[in-house]
Amino acid sequence: MAAQDLVEYVAKNLVDDPDSVSVQVHTGPEGTVIELHVAEEDMGKVIGRNGSVAKALRTLLKVMSARDGESVSLEIG
């Protein structure tokens, strides 16, 4: 499973409006940046209390990127 697919799958299962979830991937010299966009009212569900859900997603991405030997970061907006 690709990192983009993982982020999209988790986000769609967390939010109330899964149709509003959009994931974009940008590759640059420092690595890959995954941008996650959700509806404004679902932002808190994706970030979590004290950022716990966002931290968990970033940890999963870090593990996947270490396995593949590349740098992947997540931006939520």
N, C-alpha and C positions, 0 to 999 in steps of 0.2 A: 504494500500500500504506500503510495506516495505521500509526502508530507502535506501537500495541498489537499488531498482527499481526506486525510485524517482530520485536519482542521475543519474542513467543511462538514464532515460527518458529525463530529462532536458538537459544533455550533448549531447545526440544524436540529439536533436532539435536545439542546438546552433551551432554545428560544420558543416563544409562543407563535411567532410568524416565520416559519422556516423558508418561505418564499423570498423573504427579504435578505437572506444570507447571501453574501457575495464574497468570493475569495479570488484575489489577484496575486500573481507571482511575478516578482521582478528580480532578475539576476544581474548582479554587478560584480565589480572586482573584489569586494569584501565578502561576497557570498550571496545567498538567496534571501530575499525578504518576502515574507508572506503577509499580505494585507487582508485583514478580515473586517468586513463591514456588515453590521446588523442594524435593525430598526432601533431608533432612539430609545424606545420603551424596553427593549431587550438588552440594552447595553450592560445593565447591572447583572444580569444572569450570566453573561459571557465573562465579565470581569470577576464576579464573585465577591464575597465578603473579604475585605482587606486584600483583594487581588488573588485569592486562593485558586480560582479556576484558571485565570490567566497564567499564574505561575506553573500550574500543573500542565497546561498546554505547552508552555515553553520548555518545561522539563522533558516532556515526550518528544518534542522536536529536537532537543539537544541530543537525546539518546539516538534518535533516528539519524541525525546528521553525523554523529560520531561513528556510527556503524557504516555510513556511506562515505565518510571522509570529506565532508563539506560543511560549510557554515550556513546555518539556517536561523533566521530570526523572525519573530512574529510582531506585527503591529496591529493594534485593534483600534478601529475608528468608526 
